[in-house]
Structures are given as C-alpha cells and as structure tokens.
C-alpha cells in the first residue's frame, strides 16, 4: 500500500510563514466582517497539513493556548518538531494521516481549524474525512480558515498543468522529482514553441509558464504534480463545508475587505445589488479572475450590531511592524497599483511609530491630535490595508510564557542562520505571529547576543559565517569578491539595521 496517497513526498515543501494563519489576524477578519470571533479559553488551534511547521510553531510560541497540527510527511514532522522543542511551547506536532487523526480519542474541541492549500491537494475521500473531523471537533462559534485553488482563474491553466503532470508520469527523468519538474517545464515549452494552437489562442498560458519556470522547484512539485490535485468553485467548497454546519464569513485576505483597491466602480455597484452571499462571492471571483481563495467559515455565526462591532474594533490594539520610511504609499490590489491618500496614511503611520513603536488601541489612535480630524471609517480602512500588506500587525497582551518561548525559538532560528538562509521570520509575543527578519538581520541579532556591540564586530561575525560557506555578497547584480569589500558592505548593512529595523524588533519583543 502506498502511504503517500498520491501526495508528493519526495521533496520537502517550502519553509514559509503565512501571516494569515495568525490567530490575531483571523480575529480581525471576524470583526471586520461584523462577526464575533472565537472566544475559547484557552484558545485551541488545529492546523491540517502544516508542512515544515514554521507558521504553527511561531503561533504556538507567541500565543497563549493549545496548538495541534498534523502532517504525514515524516521529513516535515521531524523539522517541525525540532522547532517546537527549541521553543519549548508544548505544541502537539503529529505524524498522522487525516483518517488517523480523526480516530484519536484525545482530540479536544478546537476554536480554529486551518487548512492552507491542502484542500486542493488531497482526494475526495480525504476531503470527506476532513469535513467529518471539522463537524465533530470544531467548537460552536469556532472558525475554519481554508485556502484553495479556484475557478475561474485556473480554468485556462488546467491543460498546462495536465500536460506537465502527464510528462512527469510518462516521460519523466528517473533521477528525482526536481528533474521531473525541469523536464516537464522544458517539454511544455517545446509544445508551445511548436506552434500549438491552444497556446497561440491562449497566450496568457504561455506567459504563465514563463513565470512559474522561475519558481522554486519544491513549490512546483507540490502544486503541479500531486495525484489528487484539484480546482473548485467557491460554491462547491460551500457545499462541502455545509456538511459540517459551516457558514461563510469573509476572505481572510484583508485587502479583499477594501474593494476600492480591487474592483471598478461598476463592479462594486454590481456586487452591492447581489443579496445572496454565495452568488455575490462567485460573481466577484469572475470580476477579479480569482486563482486562489482564502476563506473563513464559522460554525454558528454570532453577528454583531454596528455599535458592538465598532466597540470591539476600537478596543483592538495594533503595532507598526515596518520603519515609517519603508512604508510606501502604493498598494497592489486586483486592479493594479493604488495610490494611498497620504493625508490619512502618513499621520496614522507616524502616530503608530510614537513611543518607540509601542502598540496602540484604535480608540487611542482616533483620539490622537493628529488623527481626530480624520473620519473613523477612513482610519479603520487604513488599518485594514496596512495589516493586509503586512506593515501593521494586530497586537495582543503577550504572556510571560510567550515571551520565553519566542526568545528560545528566535535564538534557535538566529543560530540556524549561521549555516542556513531558508527561514526569514522570527516570532513576536506582541503580535502573536511572525515578523520578517532576513538572514543577515538574524546574524546581527545573534552577534549582539554574543556580546558583539559594534557594527564592525557584527559585520565581522556575519562575514565569518559567509566565508565558511565560501559565499559572497552581491551588489547591483555583481558578486563582491574581496573580503574587505564584503565586510564594508556588511558593516553598512549592520548600521542600517541598528537604525531602522532593530527598534521595531525591540518594540515587538523579538529581542
């Protein structure tokens, strides 16, 4: 019997962090949609198919609560457990299929069940097991986050994926999955170059192939070569989740809550006229040519009155996670780039940066002298946009345990950065989630913890790590060859880090 059930296990998935999975972000999604968020004490969270486990481990370290997850790829589990042990968070990282998980007698009821991508990569049989598990183990009032490939965006690309999968199965290189991916990409390009009418009549598909050719091979193997890979309409997913008594709330992508950056005026008017939420969301998918949906569903929606919603949002706190100089006044939505009104966003960003970036409640923000003249609705929309693009994060009251766990996990990740550059995130007990930190920023932090106070010492430490791996920096697309020039560039980077990034990381208690 094939234990993989048709799922790609020959190559590990990317070690990425997904901020949409953060409990505080999902709470904000609920409030923005006018729904009461999960209120379990303690919070109980389950991630199905956690991959390398970075997101789950960061959340388990940074949040109070009980965190569970399962992934049946042993390599993923081993990696995730190493992170969990380093943090000391007590996260439950299982090596179990969905059927095995559903049969466990010790599963609690969960407030949040998260599935990022896995729904599109498993069989209908496994989808049925997932639905039954959610039906039995999601607490009333709990939410499900589910991300999946959808129509209509994938419609013209399905034949491309079919051709790639067919080549990998029937003519693929026996030297491993990466060779199969490379072979499938090259073969498909040959078909295009031969003048195939399909690609001539659908030129965007050929452009799609050019784009994905530059993607990480691990991602492509999992996205394109799984046996049970599939695409669904939003309405089909609604029918599946209805079996678990779930109701659609909203998109977990907060920029989708601000339609001015996504839809034309005509499109906004059209959607406003459609009262059925399933039809409305389905039409919206056509308006934006949706490829991937990131949806939140609830078991037993408790709708808030407008006053209750505003009171709840005004009590929420937010923290700036980016230096003000690095917050651009452009945002990319489905319509392309939108220019943000500086008269709203610049004062808000400046106020969030006050008091050394300390988190601030919405109620305090709107009462601030620099913001009180701006209508509440505009301030709230600006916060949603800034959270949606990652410059601002919802803030929580970090516990002592969360601080201890984050400190331990971050030390582990910074030490790992000496020889590895695959993880570019650290954990914050202030936000309850991950915060971007490049490899060099992690090395500078580690150097500081080792007593290296000056920028020159920190640069020398980072250079020692690079030189042991025979690596060099690049600048303007060119490799910097000499040790002196590398150290000089690293010293400059350490100075910029100390001036702009370090104060933010300190405020978020990353260090």
Steps between C-alpha positions, in 0.01 A plus 500: 500500500630847406502705822534826303143475359627666182648799684849624407737402782827458309583866552421711804273801476624857543574626850270801486306699757139596424381799701134439403509191724576717804218483759502878549462558125212252482340681794523827308343334194200404713462847648537666161219277370278588797524158665597407854844331492568167673497545876643174630708513820759373442512540124527162329644499149543218246695523173445224245801445275748732672787432258834599652310628804642854516164677524360258757814517715513879493135523604540236769798689641349848475139438609337372814303184428520140388637437152469177301592403147551201277703432188569151378832578328760376754762749381261788567412361842865460600576858400192639675572307820855636512357852494242412764759350731720807461211728597375282784144598411339159550351504149353161400659412165353174374619263228156380397272476199166675525333163559740420784451845649121470487519167687692644797310501827694787658412778255338801669247728337679772306431872459694524174567236235736613223561343158738695279509345153456139608134492388614527137756222531307209652240251379126533545525215750737704714282808457214298644713404800593867552136607491402232752788603728394865484136410562592310816793700633436866417345678797175688445609855421831370364640589158663319210763666281529330162715600202454323167549528125181622337320590181485697281868598527630145462271412207740585212795353691355155566621358164850630576504323836362183337776501240770551761364221720465265203861556395624450858308171525571354157829648385649649813865471590567216745759711680255655743209736534698817423611349169137410429391857561777638280418249229128580511569874474739456208268261318200731538705787361588279203130445437444877507795561268362244255212736428230315696170674429384477859785717622471734201133555577569536874828697512459575872560130571840517334583805710391306809750225410779756470410634844490164679824387334675736740321359807652275765493136383365380834198727462442389140520130587234537770281737301504321165591133549275372780280212387178643645559864415175682433327834449157594637253780469415693814145362491634142492711566811195652670307178431778289647529709816125521542519134601692616808239771576734780391402843369724723288619818677752681284833483324797463734695732270424836657559694179191321367304693764592828326339467159623838378840339431349195331189589301389767257216726607272304269611173658439633850150611402426161343605309811301734724186406309553124555348400833582129504853470648587185304404656168667826601833334576478287185446808284786674677730212402418574136558872547852447637584176310561325832767226511520438874239562767583540869168464678379502858192298600330488840296241686207697637555865399432758770447827319595821674293815483678795345553649847635170636732468202638853540546457876689174443723648230572816701633279781738314268868597508740522207877529460708637216728223369691706242711813530290800386744582220445154352121520484419591143189687392408243237312175545440231241148367484318316222468827305876551508680769698291741704643823645417534868389844626797638691282733706352189667783247494803713591353638825380151596843348437674778691269458800554122500875567509474721809623381841755271337238309298296398805166335402201734505128438526275629225314711755825677591595542135178673399524734800856601416545865407642407157215262416183627668405709197505190276166313483498174696412300189809623318726416794354149526535442125861618511574257784347212301711589196821530702434169675411344165837590350692414818622840619273495807411203721223441752651505849419288803598502862799267489533258790818413683491152348467645151799727558710208624397274212558767236839585643602132486365445148658819368839408647473163326410661168780756527751225575367305205559804278874446539480218248152524351303777331162335451308655793452877485262544793514534877223476762342793683306459826355848441329409172458129567654429159804520277706808415728522194872477576753428227791265551740788555268665748486173691879477493532856632257413782697189586824698500343748744393215728858371490624837629608658172382857550647695211380486143851404388499200737157392383608528137813297567288231666265484200795489261652208689174307448498582129864426437477156664247415229710662226219751440522863398261794498362636177446866421331641191488146362874443537687279746722690747825305496736643762460437871551868577223612268265235638570611857453865405162422344397292802603785732277734303215249525554465876478878537174515306367213708585674826336823387181376334417136569633435850270753675196331341616151600558618855153651521353172377711318763671289236820584691 
